[in-house]
């Protein structure tokens, strides 16, 4: 049983928030994006990256894609986070959060550490200072092979990945969410960063078993400098 909670039509098409059984579901142009029934990988996008960092505080996190807010909520659960900057291209989705239509994460946007930018992640990232971000989390599609918007294809290529690398502070981490494996993305991240770990997370969707993926890279220069300093 489903119930339409909100619907908006903008320059990129239709955005729908609905309730299906006991879960909220977000769709873009009829394509399933995410729901509140399966949030493990959205939360792991934060924990798998923040857990790698050894700094005691002052972390600056940039999140590409607000979605239903579970990545943001997990980021804010880490007391070391000083700032969580969320970039979301759909203003209506931000408004639905602020209107309380996504109650599971209602407190997240009210956190004083949160800053919201409505816009394209590539444009907003380009405005950030080099080295100004400790963690960069991207969850703007269902992955490079299941794009929500076709123009997002550039976000998985070497040009944008190099820009991400420039914006990361020494020791910083980039993580990208995908609904499927992507040898091309894995190779591109390894080419740019020198390393990339692919984490495969089993997920049960109703009666179907599937696997979601996280691709994680770190600043190689920091690792090399640390090695040199230890000699």
Secondary structure, DSSP 8 states (H G I E B T S, - for coil): -EEEEEEEEETTEEEEEEEETTEEEEEETTEEEEESS--HHHHHHHHHHHTT----S-EEEEEE--TTSHHHHHHHTSTTEEEEEEEES-HHHHHHHHTTSSGGGTTTTTSTTEEEEES-HHHHHHTS-TT-EEEEEE-SSS-TTS-SSGGGGGGGSHHHHHHHHHHEEEEEEEEEEESS--HHHHHHHHHHHS--EEEEEEEEETTEEEEEEEEEEE-HHHHHHHHHHH-
